[in-house]
Amino acid sequence: MNIKKTAVVIVMLSAFNTSAYERYSLFKDYIEPSNQISSNTDRVLLITKKVSTSVDSKDAAAYTYNSSGRVLTRNYVDSTFTYEYNSDGSLKSAQALMKQGQNNSYIQHTKENFISEYVYEERSQQLAQENKRVFNDFDTDFTGVPKATYEITYQYNEESQLIKRKKIPISGTDTVSVEFHYSYNNNDRLIKIREVNTLNEIETNELLLEYYSNGEINGEIKKATQTLFGKGTKVIELGY
């Protein structure tokens, strides 16, 4: 699987195969100074935005990394993400915490306060299970009782590509499991993700990806089309 291209999709859906990441940050925040991704060590530390037409600017995002270049924190106007790793570099836990009060954030980076812990298959070291705890929206330190918990399982094909992710509610008001199905083209690039409600086997969400096939940007995502069934379709075209 092409790690770089997959990372873009991961950002869109917040669903990622952590075992695929070895030398890169979890999210596509890095700068690629050349075509050799493996030689890339640059990382974005701070993003500022200009407010209206004034000369004032505000910090929109700040990032910290460990010595291996893996992201430790992503600090936004509206929320903060924190990551912890195992000794082999695999992701151990991730958490997101929304900031309280009014904030001028154009993007809502998380819709819930949560902590996810990851379990890997011993032989293949592939991500096998995610245990997720969701907390009250006004929680500030994760010390309260979770309002919901989920068990998320991961399934792969013979090429070690993620083909299904199943989110199973353990506690809370959700009672129906949701499945995400992944499809790839002949070049091992992700081309489709389907979200299915397992209660009635109804498809509720679909993401289709198209790639550039020639020139200097060969292999980059060209267009992403997301359909929320019953709510409309959104198309995003990307240029480089």
N, C-alpha and C positions, 0 to 999 in steps of 0.2 A: 504494500500500500504506500502511496506517495504521502509522506508525512506532512509536507508543507501544504498541499492542497486540502488534505483532510482537516488540518487545523482551522481553516476558514469555516468549514461546515460545522465544526465543533463549537465555534463561537456562536454561530447562529442558533444552534439547538441546545447548547449546554449539555451535550451528551458526548462523552469522549472515552476513547479507549486509551487509558493512561499507560498501558504497557508499550504503546507505540512510541512514547516519548523517551528519548535517551539523552539528547544533548540540546534540547530546545525548551523554551519556555512553554507553559501549558497553553497560552493563548498567543495569537498572532500579533504581538506587540513589538516584535523585534524588527530591526532594520536589516535588510539584506544588501550589503554593499557590492556583492558579486553574485555570479550564478552558482557559486559553490556554497551551499547552505551549511555544509559541515564545518566550514572555516569561519562562520559568522560568530562573533562574540559580542557584537554591539547590542545594547538593549536600551529601549526608551526608559528614561527615568522620570520625566515630568512632561505633562502636556498642559499648556495654558491656553485660555481662550480670551479674545478681545470682547469686551462688553459693549454692545451697541456701537456708536461711532466715536466713543471716547478713547482716550489712550490707555485707560485702565484695563488691566487684564486680571483674570482670576485663574487659579490652579484648577484644572478640570480633572486631572488624574495624576497619580504618582505611583511609582513601582519600586519594589526592592527585590533583589535576587540573591541567591546563595552563591558560593564559590564555583558551582558547576553551571551557573547560568539559569537555573530554574527559578521561576517566580516564587517569591515568598509572600508578598502582599500586593494587592491592587487597591489603591485608596482613591475612591471617587467622591464627588460632591454628595451623592445620595447614599453611598454604601461602602463597605470595606470587605475585601475577600482576603482570607489568610490560608496558607497551604503548609503542610508538614509532609516530610518524605521519609521513607525507609532508608536503611543504610545502603541498599542497592540502587537508590535513586528513584524507585517507584513511589507514586503518590500514596501517602498513608492516610491523610485526611484533608478535607477542604471545608471551609465554613464561610458563610456570607452573613453580614449583619447590616441591616438598614440603619441609617442615621436618623435621629429624631428631629422634629421641628421642620421649619420651612427651608427648602433649598432650591436653588435655581439650577436644576439638572434637566437637560434636554432628553436624556436617556435614562430610563429606569433599569439599572443593571441587575437588580434582583427583585422578585415579587414576594420573597419570603425570607425569613431568618432560618438558616439551616446549618446543620453539621452533617457531613457525609464521611464515613469511614470505609476503606476499601480492602477487600480480601482477594488474594491472588491464588490461582491454581498452582500447586507446588511444583509440578513437573514442567509445565510450559511457561510458568510465570505470567500467564495472561490474567487480566482482570476478570474475576469470576463473579464477584458479588459486591454490591454497595449497600451499606446500611445507613439510611438517611433519617435524621430527626429534624422535624420542622417545629419551630417555636412561635409563640405569639408575636404579632407584628411590633409590639412595643417592648419586646425583650431587649435588654442592653448587654447581657453578659452570659447568656445560655445557662443560667443557674436554675431556671424554672423547669417545670415538667413540660415535655414536648406536647404540642397539641395534636401531633400526628407522627407516625413512624412508618417507614417503607423499607421493603427488601427489594432491591433491584438486581436482577440476574443478567448475565451477559453470555451470549452464545456465538460461536465462531464456526466458519467453514474450514475445510482442509487446508486452505491457503492462509489461515489465521486472520481472516477478515471478519470483522464484527457483522453478523447477519441479523441478530435479534437482541433487543434489550427489553426486559419485562419488568414493569413497576407494579409491585404487589403491596397493597395497603395492609399494614399490620394492626395499627390502631388509629383512631380519629374518625372523622365523618365520611371519608372516602371509603367506598365498599367495592369498587370495581377496579380490576387490574387493567393496565394499559400496556400495549405492546408497540415497540418501534421496530420496523423491518427495514433492512438496509440492502440495496442492490448496487452492483458494480458493473462497469463496462469491461471490454476486453483488455484495456490498459490498466486494470485494477483501480480505476478511479471511481469514487462514490458518485452515483448518478441519481439515486432516489432514496428518500426516507419516507416511510408511511407510518402514521400513528393510527392505531386501531383500538377501539373500545371492545374489550373482550366479552362484555355482557351480551351484546347483540351482533358482534363482529362487524360493526360499522366503522368505516374509515373516516376519521375526523380531520386529519391533517396530512398534507402531502408536500414534500419539497423535491423539486426537480432541478438538476444541475446540468449546465452545458459548459463545454470547455473549448478554448481556442485550440485549433488543430495544426497551425503552422505559424511561421515567423518567430520573432524573438520571444513572444509570450506564449509559445506552444505549451499546452498543459495547464495554463492558468484558467480559473473559472471565468467564463464569459457572461453567463446569465443564471440567475437563481429565480425560480418561480415557485412561490408558496401558495397553496390553496387551502384555506380553512373552509371546509365544506359547510355550506349554509351561510357563510359570512363573507365570501368573496376571495379574490386572488390578488396577490401582490407580486410584481415583477421587479427584480433588481438587476441592472446591467452594470458590469464592471469593466473599467478601462484601466490600462497600466501605463 
